[in-house]
Amino acid sequence: MSNKLKIFLVVLASITIATGIYSNQLNKKSEIVTPISTPAREAIRQTEVTTPIFYPDLKAGKLSSQDIILDSNLKYKENILKNIIEQLTLKLEEINILKKESFKYEVYVKNRIIYLDLDSKILSSAKNPQEELLIIYSFVNSLLTPGGADTVVLLINGVPTDKVNFININKSYKLNSNI
């Protein structure tokens, strides 16, 4: 047998032994069971998402705010905005700005503009221009604060309207935190 063949067989045997040793070490490591901790069911709860709603404080003549918890099952912008409006109208009924009855409303989002179609009864409950402005901005600020839109356009019973009681509402409204 030639020297080259002997050297080749020794190298081949060395490689075989080295890979065998390495494979054996990997097999021993894989036999060790590493416990994986899973969080308790209570820890998996979904995080509550809150956002403020704004409502008129008639005594102070300005808007006040209150954090609400949004329904965690909502995925679409329109449904989230409807949930905000629902909770806002309940708050307005609670503080006797709106009478307790069912109000119709729709909300649409297009090109970062929220179109809010309100029942005329919502704004007709205002007794003076300041109260009407506070009601308008309670909707505007509550809808724009979560983000995703820049302005709100009001429609009354499905059509653009100049006036319900006191204020010209035929314009787009931006977030106004100073009201």
C-alpha positions, 0 to 999 in steps of 0.5 A: 500500500502506498503512503498516500493511500495510508495517509488518506485512510488515516485522515478518513478514519479521523474524520469519521471518529470526530463526526461520531464524537460530535454526533454523540454529544448532540444526541446527549444534549437532545436527551435533556428536556428543557421545560418551556413555561406557558403563561397562565390563562389570566396572563393571556388576557387581551390588553384593554384599549382605552380612548377618551370621549369628550362631553359638554360641562355646561356649568364650566362652559367647556368640554370634559373628558372620560376614558372609555374601554373599547370593545376588544372584538372590533377590527374595522375603523368604522366599527371602532368609531361607532363604538365611540359614538355609542358610548358618547351618546350614552354619556350625553344621556347620562348627563341629561344633554340628550333625552333617552331615546334611540338616535340614528347615526352612521359613520364613514371614513374616506381619505382621512375624513370622517363623515358623521351622519347624525339624527337631527334630534341630537343637535336640536336638543341644544338650548343655545349656540354654546351648547350646540358647539360643545355637542358638535365638538364632543363628537369631533374630538371624541372621533379624532383623538384616536387618530387615523383621520384629520377632519370630521364632516357632519351630515344631518339625516344623510345630507349636508345641512347649513344649520340645525339650530344656531351654528352653521355646520356645513364645514369640516371640523378639526380637533380642537382641544381648547374648547 
